[in-house]
Amino acid sequence: MKQTVGNACGTVAIIHSIANNTKILSPDPKKAIGKFLEKTKSMSPKERAKCLEIDQGIMTLHEQSAEEGQTEPPSREEPEPCLHFITYVCVDNELYELDGRRHYPVNHGKSSPDTLLEDASRVIKKLMAIDPNDVRFNVVALAPSC
């Protein structure tokens, strides 16, 4: 799904992560993300993006999450900041980078659920090596609760 909503890359990355791991994460079909995934599961990526633009449940979650942060969140009307969220998922034993700014997923080669973290780390380290003085990298893992 391409990101068409301004300043929503974190939300898009989380949706990508959950949508590609529904067997493990089991989103609640009565809650916003579960409803969105169910409603859009047979849609094209372009149709999903359009649906996201008007989905009140996801929009509310996005705004609540942004307000919980430590900095003032930008409005959706402001220009995109130079910070960005992407996600890495293992699908059919391949490591994919899902970036809402791109038109298609990027395949980074073989992976598995057991090696996903190590495989994604390898790709992320290459990104970090481009500018080793840039400290604006964070990693978040979505996992079932204990």
N, C-alpha and C positions, 0 to 999 in steps of 0.2 A: 504494500500500500504506500503510495507516495504521500508525503506530507503536504497538504494543501492549506492547513490551518497555521497561521503565524505563531511562532514561539511555542509550538506543541511537540517538539522533537522528543522530549522525555516521555510524553504520553504515547506517542507513536511507537517509540522503542519498547515500552512496556506492553503495548498491545501486540506488537510483533512477537515479543518473547512469550507471552501467554498463549497467543494463537498457535504458535508452533510447538507448544508443550502442554496441550490440553489433557493428554493422558496422565501426565505427572501432576499438573497443577490444578486440574478440575475446577475451573471457574464456576461460581454459583450462578445458575441460569436465571435466578431471580434478581441478581444485582447487575449494575450498569455494564460492567465488562462482559459478563456472561450473556446478557441480553444482546449486546452489540455483536458479539461473536456469533451467536445463534442467528441473528437477523441477517448478518452479512456473509455467512459461510458459503453461500453459492454465488456470491457476487464477484465480479472482476476486481482487481486492485483499484482501478479508477472509480468504480461504483462504490467500493468501500470508503475511499477517500471522500467522496461526495457525501456519503451517509455520515461519516465522522463530523463533517462540517456542521451538521444540524442536530447531532445527537445530544440532547440536553443532559442525559445521565452522565455521559463521558465528559461533557463540558464542565459539569458541576464537580466531578472528581478531579479534573485537571486544575480547576481554579482553587479547590480546597488544598490540593497537594502543593501548588505553587505558593499559597499563602503560609504554609507551614515552614517554608524555608527560612534561611537566616538572612536573606537579602530581599530587597523589594523586587517582586516579580515584574517582568515587562508585560505590557498589555499585548493582546494579540494583534493590535494595529501597529505597534512599533516595528521598526525594521528588525530583521533577524540579527541577534547578537553573533559574535564570532565564536560562541560556545555551542556545542552540539552533542546530542546523544544518539548513539547507534546501538544495535544489538547483534550478538553472535549466537547462532543456533545451530544445532546438529540436526539435519534432516536427511534421512536415507543414507546415513554414514558419511555425510559431506558437511563441512563447516561453511556456513553462509553468513555473510555480513549483510544485515538489513539496515539500510539507511534511507530514511524518508525523503532525502534530497535526490536520491538516485532513482532512475526509472526501473532498474532491475536489481535483484540480489547479486552479490559478488560471491562466487564460489572460491574458497581458499583451500580446497583439497579435502583429503580424507580426514575423518574424525569419527568419534563414537561418543555415546553418553559418558563413558568412563574417562575419555581423554579430552572432553570438550573444554574444560578450564585450561588445561595445558596448551591445547591447540589454539584457542582464542588468545591466550597470553602471548604466544609466539607472534601472532599477527599484530597485537596491540604494541608489543615491544618494538616492532618495525616502525609503527606509526610514531611512537615516542622518540625513536632514534632520529627522526627527521629534524627535530629541534629539542635536543636533550636538556636545554635550559627552561623549557616550557613545563610548568608544573600543573597545568590545568587538565589532568587526567584523573578520572575516578572509575572505579569498577563496582558494579552492583550485581549481585547474584539473586535470582528469584528461586526460591526453594520452598518446599512444604514446611509448615510450622512443625515444631517438635512436640 
